[in-house]
Amino acid sequence: MITPRPFVPTPTACLIGCIMSAITWAPDSGYTQTVGDEAELERLRVKAEEAVASDDPEGAAMAMGRAALMAKRLSLVKRDDSASVRLYQGAEALFRSQEHGYRAMSLFRRAGGQLPASSGVCGSLALAQGSVQHAIADLSGDTAPPAALIERARRWRETADDWVTVVAAMITDYQCP
């Protein structure tokens, strides 16, 4: 008969287990989720761009709405760093603006593409215009973003500047008052 030998962990196994426990059970889940959330934010933004390229404004609006929620989450997770908070709040406003713009495109198509556009389309464009102005104010703050976010902040600011022009052109094209 074979008698099972009891498991006796080695010091190396104990050390690895302690490190894994410390990483997994960090007191503030923001430390363990930040990289994942930032990657998810970028994935959603890219997904929206792909939806626009595929002529799917409704899908783009959904993806940008989710990106805005992720930016909001990141602003709450990074609440101890005021520059990061302001940056992510600006990103949230930019993504909301894009969501409203893409939603306006979708509504216009659903309504048959008749000019002048309906009040719902024009209302969505007005929301887009207001949100992008809010984004520009947040993204051009006096405080420099953290070093890890400088490139992202520059890209979001350029996107916001371009989006102002896009929204203005849509308002003109859809003959909104």
Backbone as a printed PyTorch tensor [residue, N CA C, xyz], in Angstrom:
tensor([[[  0.8310,  -1.1710,   0.0000],
         [  0.0000,   0.0000,   0.0000],
         [  0.8830,   1.2440,   0.0000]],

        [[  0.4680,   2.2290,  -0.8130],
         [  1.2260,   3.4710,  -0.9230],
         [  0.6060,   4.5050,   0.0010]],

        [[  1.4440,   5.0770,   0.8140],
         [  0.9780,   6.1030,   1.7370],
         [  1.3200,   7.4630,   1.1460]],

        [[  0.2920,   8.3570,   0.9750],
         [  0.5840,   9.6680,   0.4160],
         [  1.4300,  10.5100,   1.3690]],

        [[  2.3570,  11.2050,   0.7920],
         [  3.2330,  12.0710,   1.5570],
         [  2.5530,  13.4380,   1.6880]],

        [[  2.5160,  14.0530,   2.8610],
         [  1.8720,  15.3690,   3.0030],
         [  2.6510,  16.4340,   2.2310]],

        [[  1.8960,  17.4130,   1.7170],
         [  2.5030,  18.5060,   0.9610],
         [  3.1790,  19.4720,   1.9210]],

        [[  4.4500,  19.7040,   1.7000],
         [  5.2210,  20.6500,   2.4980],
         [  5.7690,  21.6880,   1.5220]],

        [[  5.2660,  22.9160,   1.5790],
         [  5.7270,  23.9260,   0.6330],
         [  7.1830,  24.3150,   0.8760]],

        [[  7.8700,  24.5480,  -0.2120],
         [  9.2580,  24.9950,  -0.1270],
         [  9.2620,  26.5020,   0.1280]],

        [[ 10.3620,  27.0380,   0.6100],
         [ 10.4250,  28.4920,   0.8250],
         [ 10.1680,  29.2860,  -0.4540]],

        [[ 10.6270,  28.7760,  -1.6000],
         [ 10.4060,  29.4690,  -2.8770],
         [  8.9170,  29.5070,  -3.2000]],

        [[  8.2270,  28.3880,  -2.9960],
         [  6.7880,  28.3440,  -3.2630],
         [  6.0390,  29.2970,  -2.3430]],

        [[  6.4740,  29.3760,  -1.0950],
         [  5.8310,  30.3080,  -0.1450],
         [  6.0340,  31.7630,  -0.5790]],

        [[  7.2430,  32.0850,  -1.0280],
         [  7.5350,  33.4470,  -1.4710],
         [  6.6920,  33.8150,  -2.6850]],

        [[  6.6200,  32.9260,  -3.6490],
         [  5.8140,  33.1750,  -4.8510],
         [  4.3480,  33.3320,  -4.4660]],

        [[  3.8580,  32.4970,  -3.5730],
         [  2.4710,  32.5960,  -3.1250],
         [  2.1820,  33.9170,  -2.4330]],

        [[  3.1110,  34.3770,  -1.6100],
         [  2.9240,  35.6630,  -0.9130],
         [  2.9080,  36.8290,  -1.8950]],

        [[  3.8100,  36.7920,  -2.8650],
         [  3.8500,  37.8680,  -3.8580],
         [  2.5580,  37.8880,  -4.6640]],

        [[  2.1060,  36.7250,  -5.1020],
         [  0.8580,  36.6560,  -5.8800],
         [ -0.3320,  37.1310,  -5.0510]],

        [[ -0.3520,  36.7880,  -3.7810],
         [ -1.4470,  37.2430,  -2.9130],
         [ -1.4250,  38.7530,  -2.7560]],

        [[ -0.2360,  39.3100,  -2.5960],
         [ -0.1300,  40.7600,  -2.4430],
         [ -0.5930,  41.4840,  -3.6950]],

        [[ -0.2590,  40.9480,  -4.8670],
         [ -0.6850,  41.5660,  -6.1150],
         [ -2.1910,  41.4300,  -6.2940]],

        [[ -2.7060,  40.2570,  -6.0300],
         [ -4.1290,  39.9900,  -6.2380],
         [ -5.0120,  40.7250,  -5.2450]],

        [[ -4.5990,  40.8050,  -4.0180],
         [ -5.4300,  41.4030,  -2.9760],
         [ -4.9260,  42.7770,  -2.5710]],

        [[ -4.5090,  43.5810,  -3.5370],
         [ -4.0470,  44.9440,  -3.2360],
         [ -5.1740,  45.7160,  -2.5630]],

        [[ -4.8830,  46.5500,  -1.5680],
         [ -5.9310,  47.2640,  -0.8410],
         [ -6.7490,  48.1990,  -1.7140]],

        [[ -6.1520,  48.7880,  -2.7300],
         [ -6.8860,  49.6630,  -3.6380],
         [ -6.8850,  49.0150,  -5.0070]],

        [[ -8.0390,  48.5580,  -5.4480],
         [ -8.1060,  47.8310,  -6.7160],
         [ -7.6800,  48.7060,  -7.8920]],

        [[ -7.6080,  50.0140,  -7.7050],
         [ -7.1520,  50.8900,  -8.7730],
         [ -5.7250,  50.5890,  -9.2020]],

        [[ -4.9040,  50.1440,  -8.2610],
         [ -3.5210,  49.8240,  -8.6120],
         [ -3.4440,  48.6190,  -9.5400]],

        [[ -4.3100,  47.6630,  -9.3520],
         [ -4.2350,  46.4410, -10.1570],
         [ -5.0160,  46.5550, -11.4460]],

        [[ -5.9030,  47.5280, -11.5790],
         [ -6.7620,  47.6230, -12.7510],
         [ -6.3870,  48.7330, -13.7130]],

        [[ -5.5400,  49.6670, -13.3240],
         [ -5.2770,  50.8390, -14.1430],
         [ -4.7770,  50.4820, -15.5300]],

        [[ -3.7870,  49.6180, -15.6160],
         [ -3.2470,  49.2590, -16.9230],
         [ -4.3280,  48.5990, -17.7650]],

        [[ -5.1200,  47.7230, -17.1660],
         [ -6.2040,  47.0680, -17.8900],
         [ -7.2560,  48.0520, -18.3500]],

        [[ -7.5960,  49.0140, -17.5020],
         [ -8.6020,  50.0050, -17.8560],
         [ -8.0980,  50.9260, -18.9660]],

        [[ -6.8500,  51.3170, -18.9040],
         [ -6.2920,  52.1800, -19.9530],
         [ -6.2410,  51.4390, -21.2880]],

        [[ -5.9070,  50.1630, -21.2380],
         [ -5.8950,  49.3590, -22.4610],
         [ -7.3120,  49.1940, -23.0100]],

        [[ -8.2730,  49.0180, -22.1280],
         [ -9.6710,  48.8890, -22.5570],
         [-10.1780,  50.1980, -23.1550]],

        [[ -9.7830,  51.3170, -22.5740],
         [-10.1540,  52.6240, -23.1120],
         [ -9.6500,  52.7690, -24.5460]],

        [[ -8.4020,  52.4000, -24.7660],
         [ -7.8210,  52.4890, -26.1110],
         [ -8.5080,  51.5140, -27.0710]],

        [[ -8.8270,  50.3160, -26.5930],
         [ -9.5020,  49.3300, -27.4320],
         [-10.8760,  49.8380, -27.8670]],

        [[-11.6020,  50.4470, -26.9680],
         [-12.9290,  50.9790, -27.3010],
         [-12.8380,  52.1380, -28.2860]],

        [[-11.8310,  52.9890, -28.1200],
         [-11.6390,  54.1030, -29.0460],
         [-11.3380,  53.5980, -30.4550]],

        [[-10.4730,  52.6070, -30.5390],
         [-10.1330,  52.0140, -31.8400],
         [-11.3510,  51.3270, -32.4460]],

        [[-12.1270,  50.6570, -31.6070],
         [-13.3440,  49.9900, -32.0870],
         [-14.3190,  51.0040, -32.6850]],

        [[-14.4320,  52.1690, -32.0770],
         [-15.3030,  53.2170, -32.6000],
         [-14.7990,  53.7190, -33.9460]],

        [[-13.4900,  53.9250, -34.0500],
         [-12.9220,  54.3650, -35.3330],
         [-13.1710,  53.3380, -36.4260]],

        [[-13.0480,  52.0680, -36.0850],
         [-13.3040,  51.0080, -37.0620],
         [-14.7740,  50.9870, -37.4740]],

        [[-15.6640,  51.2390, -36.5230],
         [-17.0980,  51.2690, -36.8360],
         [-17.4140,  52.4320, -37.7770]],

        [[-16.8050,  53.5740, -37.5590],
         [-17.0170,  54.7210, -38.4480],
         [-16.4870,  54.3930, -39.8380]],

        [[-15.3110,  53.7740, -39.8930],
         [-14.7300,  53.4060, -41.1870],
         [-15.5940,  52.3810, -41.9160]],

        [[-16.3140,  51.5660, -41.1360],
         [-17.2050,  50.5550, -41.7200],
         [-18.6060,  51.0970, -41.9610]],

        [[-18.7820,  52.4050, -41.8280],
         [-20.0670,  53.0680, -42.0460],
         [-21.1340,  52.5600, -41.0790]],

        [[-20.7590,  52.4610, -39.7900],
         [-21.6760,  52.0260, -38.7340],
         [-21.6760,  53.0720, -37.6200]],

        [[-22.3980,  54.1880, -37.8070],
         [-22.3630,  55.2320, -36.7830],
         [-22.9990,  54.7950, -35.4620]],

        [[-23.9740,  53.8980, -35.5100],
         [-24.5930,  53.4270, -34.2670],
         [-23.5800,  52.6300, -33.4360]],

        [[-22.8250,  51.7480, -34.0870],
         [-21.7810,  50.9950, -33.3890],
         [-20.6960,  51.9090, -32.8590]],

        [[-20.3540,  52.9290, -33.6260],
         [-19.3470,  53.8980, -33.1830],
         [-19.8430,  54.6610, -31.9570]],

        [[-21.1130,  55.0350, -31.9650],
         [-21.6790,  55.7450, -30.8180],
         [-21.6440,  54.8670, -29.5680]],

        [[-21.9730,  53.6020, -29.7260],
         [-21.9500,  52.6820, -28.5790],
         [-20.5260,  52.5410, -28.0240]],

        [[-19.5570,  52.3520, -28.9070],
         [-18.1720,  52.1850, -28.4590],
         [-17.6510,  53.4570, -27.7890]],

        [[-17.9830,  54.6260, -28.3500],
         [-17.5170,  55.8770, -27.7460],
         [-18.1970,  56.1150, -26.3920]],

        [[-19.4490,  55.7190, -26.2720],
         [-20.1250,  55.8340, -24.9790],
         [-19.4340,  54.9920, -23.9200]],

        [[-19.0260,  53.7920, -24.3070],
         [-18.3020,  52.9250, -23.3710],
         [-16.9210,  53.4940, -23.0530]],

        [[-16.2660,  54.0770, -24.0600],
         [-14.9650,  54.7080, -23.8210],
         [-15.1130,  55.8750, -22.8440]],

        [[-16.2000,  56.6270, -22.9780],
         [-16.4450,  57.7370, -22.0500],
         [-16.6340,  57.2160, -20.6290]],

        [[-17.3410,  56.1110, -20.4850],
         [-17.5080,  55.5150, -19.1540],
         [-16.1760,  55.0550, -18.5780]],

        [[-15.3260,  54.4910, -19.4250],
         [-14.0160,  54.0370, -18.9620],
         [-13.1470,  55.2300, -18.5730]],

        [[-13.2280,  56.3240, -19.3170],
         [-12.4820,  57.5270, -18.9570],
         [-12.9740,  58.0680, -17.6100]],

        [[-14.2710,  58.0130, -17.3850],
         [-14.8370,  58.4450, -16.0980],
         [-14.2910,  57.5790, -14.9720]],

        [[-14.2510,  56.2640, -15.2110],
         [-13.7130,  55.3430, -14.1990],
         [-12.2520,  55.6800, -13.8880]],

        [[-11.4700,  55.9270, -14.9220],
         [-10.0620,  56.2460, -14.7070],
         [ -9.8930,  57.5650, -13.9450]],

        [[-10.7900,  58.5250, -14.2010],
         [-10.6920,  59.7890, -13.4550],
         [-10.9950,  59.5680, -11.9770]],

        [[-11.8450,  58.6000, -11.6800],
         [-12.1460,  58.2940, -10.2770],
         [-11.0310,  57.4840,  -9.6260]],

        [[-10.4440,  56.5680, -10.3760],
         [ -9.3520,  55.7460,  -9.8480],
         [ -8.1280,  56.6040,  -9.5590]],

        [[ -7.8690,  57.5930, -10.3990],
         [ -6.6760,  58.4490, -10.2710],
         [ -6.9750,  59.7260,  -9.4930]],

        [[ -7.9790,  59.7240,  -8.6490],
         [ -8.4310,  60.9530,  -7.9910],
         [ -7.3650,  61.6370,  -7.1370]],

        [[ -6.2820,  60.9480,  -6.8050],
         [ -5.2170,  61.5650,  -6.0140],
         [ -4.2850,  62.4350,  -6.8550]],

        [[ -4.3490,  62.2930,  -8.1830],
         [ -3.4880,  63.0440,  -9.0990],
         [ -4.3710,  63.9930,  -9.9070]],

        [[ -4.3820,  65.2610,  -9.5360],
         [ -5.3060,  66.2150, -10.1500],
         [ -5.0730,  66.3780, -11.6520]],

        [[ -3.8280,  66.2810, -12.1100],
         [ -3.5530,  66.4150, -13.5460],
         [ -4.1560,  65.2420, -14.3180]],

        [[ -4.0470,  64.0360, -13.7810],
         [ -4.6410,  62.8640, -14.4330],
         [ -6.1590,  62.9510, -14.4180]],

        [[ -6.7160,  63.4020, -13.3070],
         [ -8.1730,  63.5260, -13.2060],
         [ -8.6920,  64.4690, -14.2840]],

        [[ -8.0590,  65.6160, -14.4150],
         [ -8.4870,  66.6040, -15.4160],
         [ -8.3270,  66.0530, -16.8320]],

        [[ -7.2640,  65.3320, -17.0850],
         [ -7.0340,  64.7370, -18.3930],
         [ -8.1190,  63.7280, -18.7280]],

        [[ -8.4260,  62.8490, -17.7930],
         [ -9.4530,  61.8380, -18.0640],
         [-10.8530,  62.4490, -18.1350]],

        [[-11.0890,  63.5280, -17.3880],
         [-12.3670,  64.2230, -17.5200],
         [-12.4860,  64.8610, -18.8980]],

        [[-11.3850,  65.3980, -19.4040],
         [-11.3780,  65.9420, -20.7600],
         [-11.6210,  64.8510, -21.7930]],

        [[-11.0020,  63.6980, -21.5870],
         [-11.2130,  62.5670, -22.5020],
         [-12.6670,  62.1170, -22.4550]],

        [[-13.2440,  62.0830, -21.2540],
         [-14.6530,  61.6930, -21.1340],
         [-15.5460,  62.6540, -21.9260]],

        [[-15.3070,  63.9530, -21.7890],
         [-16.1040,  64.9390, -22.5220],
         [-15.9030,  64.8010, -24.0340]],

        [[-14.6710,  64.5630, -24.4660],
         [-14.3970,  64.3600, -25.8880],
         [-15.1350,  63.1340, -26.4170]],

        [[-15.0570,  62.0410, -25.6790],
         [-15.7160,  60.8150, -26.1250],
         [-17.2400,  60.9610, -26.1120]],

        [[-17.7700,  61.7050, -25.1500],
         [-19.2260,  61.9730, -25.1440],
         [-19.6010,  62.7990, -26.3700]],

        [[-18.7770,  63.7650, -26.7040],
         [-19.0360,  64.5830, -27.8800],
         [-19.0690,  63.7210, -29.1320]],

        [[-18.0920,  62.8370, -29.2530],
         [-18.0660,  61.9490, -30.4150],
         [-19.2690,  61.0060, -30.4050]],

        [[-19.6320,  60.5320, -29.2340],
         [-20.8220,  59.6750, -29.1340],
         [-22.0560,  60.4140, -29.6470]],

        [[-22.2420,  61.6640, -29.2180],
         [-23.4000,  62.4520, -29.6630],
         [-23.3510,  62.7050, -31.1670]],

        [[-22.1600,  62.9740, -31.6880],
         [-22.0250,  63.1980, -33.1290],
         [-22.3700,  61.9580, -33.9380]],

        [[-21.8660,  60.8250, -33.5160],
         [-22.1670,  59.5750, -34.2220],
         [-23.6440,  59.2080, -34.0790]],

        [[-24.2140,  59.5040, -32.9300],
         [-25.6480,  59.2460, -32.7210],
         [-26.4710,  60.1310, -33.6630]],

        [[-26.0480,  61.3770, -33.8450],
         [-26.7430,  62.2710, -34.7750],
         [-26.6990,  61.7120, -36.1910]],

        [[-25.5450,  61.2020, -36.6100],
         [-25.4450,  60.5900, -37.9390],
         [-26.4230,  59.4360, -38.0880]],

        [[-26.4760,  58.6040, -37.0630],
         [-27.3620,  57.4410, -37.0860],
         [-28.8290,  57.8640, -37.1390]],

        [[-29.1990,  58.8480, -36.3280],
         [-30.5850,  59.3460, -36.3200],
         [-30.9640,  59.9420, -37.6760]],

        [[-30.0330,  60.6730, -38.2610],
         [-30.2960,  61.2890, -39.5610],
         [-30.5810,  60.2180, -40.6160]],

        [[-29.7990,  59.1570, -40.5880],
         [-30.0280,  58.0590, -41.5440],
         [-31.3580,  57.3740, -41.3000]],

        [[-31.6590,  57.1080, -40.0390],
         [-32.9230,  56.4350, -39.7100],
         [-34.1280,  57.2650, -40.1320]],

        [[-33.9800,  58.5780, -40.0860],
         [-35.0860,  59.4680, -40.4530],
         [-35.2070,  59.6220, -41.9630]],

        [[-34.3670,  58.9510, -42.7070],
         [-34.4660,  59.0060, -44.1620],
         [-33.5330,  59.9940, -44.8200]],

        [[-32.7300,  60.6930, -44.0560],
         [-31.7620,  61.6170, -44.6200],
         [-32.3800,  62.8610, -45.2290]],

        [[-33.5490,  63.2570, -44.7710],
         [-34.2380,  64.4420, -45.2850],
         [-33.7190,  65.7010, -44.6050]],

        [[-33.4390,  66.7140, -45.4210],
         [-33.0070,  68.0030, -44.8950],
         [-34.1910,  68.9320, -44.7910]],

        [[-34.2420,  69.8260, -43.8660],
         [-33.3340,  69.9600, -42.7380],
         [-33.5200,  68.7980, -41.7560]],

        [[-32.4940,  68.5340, -40.9770],
         [-32.5140,  67.4250, -40.0360],
         [-33.5370,  67.6790, -38.9330]],

        [[-33.9510,  66.5970, -38.3100],
         [-34.9380,  66.6870, -37.2330],
         [-34.3460,  67.3680, -36.0010]],

        [[-35.2250,  67.7250, -35.0960],
         [-34.7630,  68.3760, -33.8650],
         [-33.9180,  67.4230, -33.0250]],

        [[-34.1730,  66.1200, -33.1110],
         [-33.3610,  65.1380, -32.3790],
         [-31.9300,  65.1230, -32.8790]],

        [[-31.7600,  65.1780, -34.1930],
         [-30.4180,  65.2040, -34.7780],
         [-29.7100,  66.4880, -34.3740]],

        [[-30.3970,  67.6190, -34.5170],
         [-29.8000,  68.9100, -34.1690],
         [-29.5110,  69.0060, -32.6670]],

        [[-30.3720,  68.4050, -31.8550],
         [-30.1270,  68.3750, -30.4130],
         [-28.8830,  67.5720, -30.0700]],

        [[-28.7120,  66.4350, -30.7380],
         [-27.5060,  65.6270, -30.5140],
         [-26.2540,  66.3900, -30.9230]],

        [[-26.3460,  67.1360, -32.0280],
         [-25.1890,  67.9330, -32.4630],
         [-24.9130,  69.0800, -31.5000]],

        [[-25.9410,  69.6490, -30.9160],
         [-25.7330,  70.7040, -29.9170],
         [-25.0330,  70.1310, -28.6830]],

        [[-25.4350,  68.9220, -28.2720],
         [-24.7500,  68.2640, -27.1570],
         [-23.2890,  67.9730, -27.5050]],

        [[-23.0600,  67.5380, -28.7440],
         [-21.6900,  67.2550, -29.1890],
         [-20.8400,  68.5230, -29.1400]],

        [[-21.4210,  69.6350, -29.5890],
         [-20.6960,  70.9050, -29.6020],
         [-20.3590,  71.3580, -28.1810]],

        [[-21.3130,  71.2450, -27.2790],
         [-21.0570,  71.6340, -25.8910],
         [-20.0090,  70.7500, -25.2180]],

        [[-20.0970,  69.4540, -25.4730],
         [-19.1440,  68.5230, -24.8550],
         [-17.7260,  68.7250, -25.3710]],

        [[-17.5840,  69.0040, -26.6620],
         [-16.2310,  69.1840, -27.1910],
         [-15.6090,  70.4770, -26.6580]],

        [[-16.4210,  71.5010, -26.4260],
         [-15.8850,  72.7280, -25.8250],
         [-15.4100,  72.4540, -24.3890]],

        [[-16.1710,  71.6540, -23.6780],
         [-15.7850,  71.2530, -22.3200],
         [-14.4770,  70.4450, -22.3670]],

        [[-14.3610,  69.5620, -23.3580],
         [-13.1490,  68.7450, -23.5070],
         [-11.9250,  69.6160, -23.7660]],

        [[-12.0800,  70.5910, -24.6260],
         [-10.9460,  71.4750, -24.9450],
         [-10.5040,  72.2390, -23.7000]],

        [[-11.4640,  72.6910, -22.9110],
         [-11.1150,  73.4010, -21.6800],
         [-10.3360,  72.4940, -20.7230]],

        [[-10.7680,  71.2470, -20.5890],
         [-10.0850,  70.3180, -19.6840],
         [ -8.7370,  69.8600, -20.2270]],

        [[ -8.6630,  69.6530, -21.5270],
         [ -7.4320,  69.1260, -22.1220],
         [ -6.3480,  70.1860, -22.3020]],

        [[ -6.7030,  71.4530, -22.1870],
         [ -5.6950,  72.5070, -22.3160],
         [ -5.4940,  73.2120, -20.9840]],

        [[ -5.5350,  72.4390, -19.9140],
         [ -5.3500,  72.9970, -18.5790],
         [ -3.9230,  73.4560, -18.3490]],

        [[ -3.7330,  74.2000, -17.2880],
         [ -2.4220,  74.7440, -16.9430],
         [ -1.4720,  73.6630, -16.4160]],

        [[ -2.0380,  72.6170, -15.8270],
         [ -1.2240,  71.5680, -15.2290],
         [ -0.7470,  70.5910, -16.2910]],

        [[  0.5330,  70.3070, -16.2900],
         [  1.0920,  69.3500, -17.2560],
         [  0.6630,  67.9360, -16.8750]],

        [[  0.2990,  67.1280, -17.8740],
         [ -0.1010,  65.7520, -17.5640],
         [  1.0940,  64.9330, -17.0950]],

        [[  0.8450,  63.8320, -16.4010],
         [  1.9490,  62.9610, -15.9880],
         [  2.7410,  62.4930, -17.2120]],

        [[  4.0080,  62.1970, -17.0040],
         [  4.9000,  61.8250, -18.1100],
         [  4.3560,  60.6610, -18.9270]],

        [[  3.7300,  59.7020, -18.2610],
         [  3.2110,  58.5280, -18.9640],
         [  2.0320,  58.8670, -19.8730]],

        [[  1.3970,  60.0190, -19.6470],
         [  0.1970,  60.3740, -20.4000],
         [  0.3880,  61.5500, -21.3520]],

        [[  1.5960,  62.0420, -21.5050],
         [  1.8330,  63.2280, -22.3350],
         [  1.4030,  62.9900, -23.7780]],

        [[  1.8100,  61.8790, -24.3540],
         [  1.4670,  61.5850, -25.7490],
         [ -0.0420,  61.4230, -25.9240]],

        [[ -0.6680,  60.7260, -25.0080],
         [ -2.1180,  60.5230, -25.0730],
         [ -2.8430,  61.8640, -24.9420]],

        [[ -2.3830,  62.7230, -24.0360],
         [ -3.0000,  64.0380, -23.8500],
         [ -2.8830,  64.8720, -25.1210]],

        [[ -1.7250,  64.8290, -25.7730],
         [ -1.5260,  65.5720, -27.0170],
         [ -2.4710,  65.0600, -28.1070]],

        [[ -2.5840,  63.7420, -28.2120],
         [ -3.4520,  63.1420, -29.2320],
         [ -4.9190,  63.4970, -28.9800]],

        [[ -5.3470,  63.4490, -27.7000],
         [ -6.7390,  63.7940, -27.3930],
         [ -7.0150,  65.2660, -27.6780]],

        [[ -6.0550,  66.1320, -27.3980],
         [ -6.2430,  67.5590, -27.6720],
         [ -6.3700,  67.8040, -29.1770]],

        [[ -5.5280,  67.1420, -29.9850],
         [ -5.6270,  67.2770, -31.4450],
         [ -6.9650,  66.7580, -31.9550]],

        [[ -7.4120,  65.6420, -31.3930],
         [ -8.7050,  65.0770, -31.7850],
         [ -9.8300,  66.0430, -31.4370]],

        [[ -9.7520,  66.6650, -30.2630],
         [-10.7830,  67.6300, -29.8600],
         [-10.8010,  68.8250, -30.7970]],

        [[ -9.6230,  69.3210, -31.1620],
         [ -9.5500,  70.4490, -32.1010],
         [-10.1660,  70.0790, -33.4510]],

        [[ -9.8510,  68.8980, -33.9480],
         [-10.4230,  68.4290, -35.2190],
         [-11.9220,  68.2120, -35.1010]],

        [[-12.3550,  67.7150, -33.9540],
         [-13.7660,  67.3900, -33.7720],
         [-14.6290,  68.6560, -33.7570]],

        [[-14.0830,  69.7760, -33.2960],
         [-14.8090,  71.0540, -33.3420],
         [-15.2010,  71.3530, -34.7850]],

        [[-14.2640,  71.1710, -35.6980],
         [-14.5090,  71.4230, -37.1200],
         [-15.5370,  70.4420, -37.6790]],

        [[-15.4230,  69.1760, -37.2910],
         [-16.3560,  68.1480, -37.7830],
         [-17.7780,  68.4570, -37.3310]],

        [[-17.9470,  68.7930, -36.0600],
         [-19.2940,  69.0850, -35.5400],
         [-19.8700,  70.3220, -36.2270]],

        [[-19.0630,  71.3550, -36.4110],
         [-19.5400,  72.5620, -37.0940],
         [-19.9670,  72.2290, -38.5190]],

        [[-19.2100,  71.3880, -39.2110],
         [-19.5690,  71.0010, -40.5780],
         [-20.8640,  70.1810, -40.5970]],

        [[-21.0380,  69.3120, -39.6120],
         [-22.2680,  68.5200, -39.5480],
         [-23.4780,  69.4140, -39.3020]],

        [[-23.3340,  70.4050, -38.4330],
         [-24.4270,  71.3390, -38.1540],
         [-24.8170,  72.0680, -39.4300]],

        [[-23.8230,  72.4880, -40.1940],
         [-24.0840,  73.1640, -41.4690],
         [-24.7220,  72.2060, -42.4690]],

        [[-24.1420,  71.0290, -42.6230],
         [-24.6490,  70.0520, -43.6070],
         [-26.0720,  69.6100, -43.2990]],

        [[-26.3870,  69.4400, -42.0250],
         [-27.7220,  68.9760, -41.6470],
         [-28.7190,  70.1300, -41.5120]],

        [[-28.2630,  71.3400, -41.8000],
         [-29.0870,  72.5480, -41.7620],
         [-29.7570,  72.7550, -40.3940]],

        [[-28.9560,  72.6250, -39.3680],
         [-29.4640,  72.8420, -38.0230],
         [-29.4090,  74.3410, -37.7200]],

        [[-30.3830,  74.8230, -36.9470],
         [-30.3990,  76.2590, -36.6150],
         [-29.2820,  76.6360, -35.6580]]])
